[in-house]
Structures are given as structure tokens and as C-alpha cells.
């Protein structure tokens, strides 16, 4: 088990934004955080990344998240946001090199890690292109390479968090990104937790899901168990029907 969340509460003033009881996340799993708009999905993700104040316990490799040194935590928890707006005209490779900040590498080692992560994310050919001139899909591949550089030297299994990371991409790039992170999950055994809106993406790519409704975690487990007709009607106010694709995946129509 990599991550354990116990009796988590996040508040804004006197208002409780999120409440969960006990959640456990293990290596080699791809978790989706699902729920209607405003349910508390991003609040949960920000809490486990260390960006939200909270009460309760968030244990990363058995150690309370608040006790981790910020640089050491950065080497173990990488966040791919919805988009990254840069006010400076950085080249793509310079953006990826920002992931080196928490690392202690020689110039030669840094060059090797950066080039390898860019190659894996299919953006090495964009190295000398200016980031603001790239398409949304290209920018997101560059950002993913940056995050992979950041967690490349983790001493223990790292976590990749996807914070609505598909929003700025077209359909083809959405599937490319999901296929890539699924391979990361399977081949490198890392833990991936993502806020995803398209439930068919969840059914196709994810192992497990945590359903949040009105600030409360209401169900977790296998994606097909969580995304049943009853839960979809209760949380999204939609009467779902299901079909099976030619690849054997369950789909919502």
C-alpha cells in the first residue's frame, strides 16, 4: 500500500468541502476520482498532493504527508494539471527541465533523464519549439515529461496525479495519454490517481474508482461496481444504459 487516507476533512471556513472515512491505494493501480461537478473531486486530489489544508491522516508510504520534506515529497508525488500557463517564452525542453528542481543530478545525468522522458512522451522532437506555440495536446505531453522527470529519482514507488489533465486535449490525444499512463501503471507499477469526467474513459482504462457525491466519498472499488446504473442516476441525474464494445469494454450510452 502506497497511500492511506483516514478520516479526511477539508473545510473552507465553517463549510465542509469534503469528508471521507478510509481509502487505501496500492502500487500498480489506476484510480479514477469520479462525481458530478462540484462534488469534491479536485479537493480530494489537492489534499493528497499536499496542496490543501486538511484534518485527518494522509499516509504516504506509512508517513504522514505533512511530515514529508517538500523536496522529498516532490520526488514522490507528481501532479499533471489541466493546463500550465507560462508567462515566459520557454522552449519545450526548458519546461521539461523544470522537473529537475527537486533532484540532485549531474549535468550529464540530467540531460539523459530529460531526453528519455521526452522520448517516452513523444515530444523529444519538440525540444527547441517554443512552448506557447505548441498545441494543447503537445503542451500536455511536454508537461507529462516534466512530471516524469520530477518523480524519476523516487526512492519508493511514486504517485502520478492527473488533475483534469484531459480537458485541453482532443479525443485522439485523450486516448493517447490514457494509454500511456496505463502502460506506466502496468510496466513500472506506479500508482496513478486521476480526476476524470468521461465515465467511458474510466470504464476502459481504470482499475478502480472512488465516487464522491456532495463532498462525501460514497463508494469505492472496481469501476464496473462503482459505475452502476443506480449510482449514475443518483449522482449525475442520468438514466444510463450499457453496451459492450467490440473490445469487450462496458460502455455507457
NORZI-V751452 format. One record per run of one state. SS is the DSSP state (hx for helix, st for strand, lp for the rest). FROM is the first residue (numbers start at 1). LEN is the number of residues. If there is no record, write none. Layout:
SS:FROM:LEN
SS:FROM:LEN
This chain:
lp:1:2
st:3:10
lp:13:2
st:15:5
lp:20:2
st:22:4
lp:26:4
st:30:5
lp:35:6
hx:41:9
lp:50:5
st:55:6
lp:61:2
st:63:2
hx:65:3
lp:68:2
hx:70:7
st:77:4
lp:81:10
st:91:1
hx:92:9
lp:101:6
hx:107:14
lp:121:3
hx:124:3
lp:127:3
st:130:1
hx:131:3
lp:134:2
hx:136:15
lp:151:8
st:159:5
lp:164:7
hx:171:18
lp:189:2
st:191:5
lp:196:3
hx:199:7
lp:206:2
st:208:6
lp:214:2
st:216:7
hx:223:4
lp:227:2
hx:229:8
lp:237:5
st:242:3
lp:245:5
st:250:3
lp:253:1
